[in-house]
Amino acid sequence: MRCSTLPIILITTLMAPLAGYSQQNLTASIAPVSATATDEPEKIRSYVTGKVLTVDGQPVEQAGILVKNSTMGTSTNADGRFRLPLPAGSYTLVVSYLGVGRQEIEVSLGADQTLNLPPITLSQSAQQLSEVKVTATRTMNEQPVTVGKMPVRPLDLPQSVVTINKEVLEQQQVLRVSEVLQNVSGVYVMGATGGTQEEIAGRGFAFNSNNTFKNGVRYNNGVMPEISGLERFEILKGSAAILYGNVAAGGVINLVTKKPQFQSGGQIGMRVGSYNFYKPSLDVYGAINNSEHVAFRLNSSYENARSFRDGVKGERFYVNPSVLVKLGEKTDILIEGDYLNDNRTPDYGIGAINYEIADVPRSRFLNTDWANNETTQKSATLTLTHRLNQNWQVRTTAGYQHYDNNLLSASRPTGIRPNGNLLRNVQRTSATEGYMLGQVDLMGKFATGSLNHTLLVGVDGDQYDSRNVSYVTAAYDSINVFDPNRVVAQPRVRADITNLTRNQRTTGGTRRGGVYAQDLLSISEKLKVLAGLRWTYQETPSDVLTYRTDVTTKTRRFDEAWSPRLGIVYQPIQTMSLFSSYSNSFTINSGLDVTGTALKPSTLDQYEVGIKNDLFQGLLSANVTAYQIVNSNLAQTVLPDAPNFNKDYPTAQELAGEVTSRGVEVDILSKPYQGWSFIAGYSYNQTKYTKSTIYEVGSLLRYNPNHTANASVFYTFDNESALKGLNAGFVATYIGERQAGRSTRRTVENDAYRLIPLKAYPLFDLSVGYTLDRVSLRLKASNLLDAYNYNAHDDNSINPINPRQFSGTLSYQL
């Protein structure tokens, strides 16, 4: 089946069940009753609108608005507002919120009338409502993501959005980002650099630190993020350049940490598992001195573990304090801190021999006993939100991050001889990075005639300051990868630590600023247009000191780029969106052109179409997206036989290549219903060279699986069952065929570079949990089928995936 026909079939399949459905987003606090003849959507020509507030004037989100003795209803949005379509007639509206007494309001509607109700006030305060445990959740298409900056539900956005909430994180007992991504189509682990981080990619493009955020601030992903302190995991697929400037085209990830609460509570826990894994954790929150204006939260964990890889171990400590201050009714200040210290053995895997994976045991370790990679990461974020009125607010964010890394290790296992002999070299690096960010966003809603606007205007600026020291690599000893006990030629196996001399110190960074504006224009109830534009300026200084010659080379480059965005959303019914969009992003090139001038940035064009559905009264969300991303001016080396080759700049580059990524994604997510919850997804991607002066046109890029699929099903026994408190389910993941190694260069005769094919494989995890009063016990078996495969980096870092493992977590609610 051709890729171009697949989106049409999937979209048609998802649209088929929609005939006859109308907007019925009822909260879980409203019991469904039988439908009446008045539910026919074609008769609806009038609307009831209003706003639900607490007694202290705060908006109430997810309050239920139900027509008495019918199934017609809706719920309030994040601003406490609702809009309920009804046929002409007289009705009794029931306003409810979980744990709060209901209110009944009599209304009468004429034909083609919009009735605006006065504010509806609940008897509780905002603090009292925050103490109510709300089990009703918004659908995947209703919950705005903070990384999107605008308070707009995803159903109104011409872009694919996925949120994984803490309920899923806890239910599946996730430990690493890779386990979270098992719930998201089209975003995957592309490799593992020395076992110290998980390299993430989406839609054929790597997510570097520019694409990784924590609480809306860029986050260095050179170390594996800590998951225990997360409230949710947000993925904004596709281009986000208009919001954040220089980001890769595949999408962005935002890690949202747990926030302070005014009610007291928390949890202590202990997780143990295979290979001497243990991890105590603490989460505590509440009001400071019973204040109604200041609340706190403190998350902390410690992790210590060995590995199925001989000699590999890891240890980390994490703490995440936060404070929320309410300065009156309109202003909030949220201060969040973050500290992570991670020590682990760098592990570059089992190696490859002439671009074939070495046939050695899964546990074979090729590094030295003393190798170590230590990372310390500290950050602080301040977010000030001020509501000017019910339609406008200003949000100011300031962030600081410090990153420090020291690596002392044998180098990657390159040049393994056919007989298994490997000459080990020693490497050492140190890196220090400081990062500061400031941004101001103005968001508001207004109307111009019959047109409604949701406007975002913002300005941001950030600065990286980095200092990297490299050391001269030195030969160390020789081992045999097939038999570690075999005596090999000199130099013999050693155990001492070699002192290395410094090679270069690179001091540099990035100075970046941007101005952007974006407007979601509601032309009618069914038609919306999203348009925006960003201008980015970027300065990249670099000073390289070579210690041997004591000579410093200084370079300065200045870049700027425009990033437009345009999307159209059509909603034939209130629970369906059809969308199409165009966006543009850019990547900075570090090379020089044939005149010695800094190479211009490469620009990427992205086209996206899709459909979003909320089915069965919002119980199930099903979305399909098809996309094409084209880097039509990819930087490539100017070849010696090219007409524009300049011998004065033999390594010059030109914007002469092209890479095209095409694919389709399906994301399905359910609300809990009668104890069941369900997540599923599928993605197809093909990323290849469509124009190249170096590589074969049509050859695929490395690391990107053509097919991925995921499914998870969980069931929780209700309180009326003899098994109440029991929860069980599974997570299944399929990773398609990929390629590692190096792409063959068509310009090199008998080129030694070759790609390393990696087979497809499934993963199957099983989780069981039981809760009795405040005590919970969760058990997990991961990779239950004991699949054997690899994560790869280039042609030499080939890391086996984790085998079958078991873990258990005992926790107590405070």
FENCORVEN-V885177 format. One line per field, one symbol per residue. psi: psi as a letter, one per 40 degrees, with the letter a starting at -180 (. if undefined). A space follows every 50 residues. Layout:
psi: ???
//
This chain:
psi: hiddedddddddddddeeheiihfgiieehhiiiiideehdeeheiihia hhiideeiihifihhhhhfiehiaiiadeeiihhhiihahihhhhiihei iiihhhihhihfihhhiihhhieiiddddeehhhehiiidedhihdeedi ghiddehfihhhhhiddddddefididdddeeehiehiheihheeeihhi ihfehigaddehihfehihhfeihihddehdihhhhiahfdddebgiied aihhhhiiiiidiiaaiiihhiaiffhigiihhiiiihffieehiiihhi ihhhiaiehhehiihihhhgiihhhhgaeehihhhhihhhhhhihhheae iihffhhhgiidehheiidehihhhhhiihhhhhhhhdaeeiihhhhhii hhhhhhhhiiiigifhideehhhhihihihhhhhhiihihhhhihiihbe hhihhhhihihihhhihhhiihhiicaiihddgdehhiiiiihieihhhi iicihhhaahhiiihiihhhhhdadehihhiihihhhhhgihhhhhddef hhhhihihiiihgihhihhhgdieeihhiiihihiiihheaiaeeeihhi ihihhhhhiahhhhiffedhhhihhiihhhgeghhihhideidehhedge eiiigeihhhhiiiihhhhiihhfeiihhiiiihihhihehhedihheii iiehhdhiiiihhihhhieeiefiehhiaihhihhaiihaahhhheehhf hehiihhhiiiiihihhhihhhbehihhihhifdefihaiiihaedghhi ihahiiiihhihh.
//
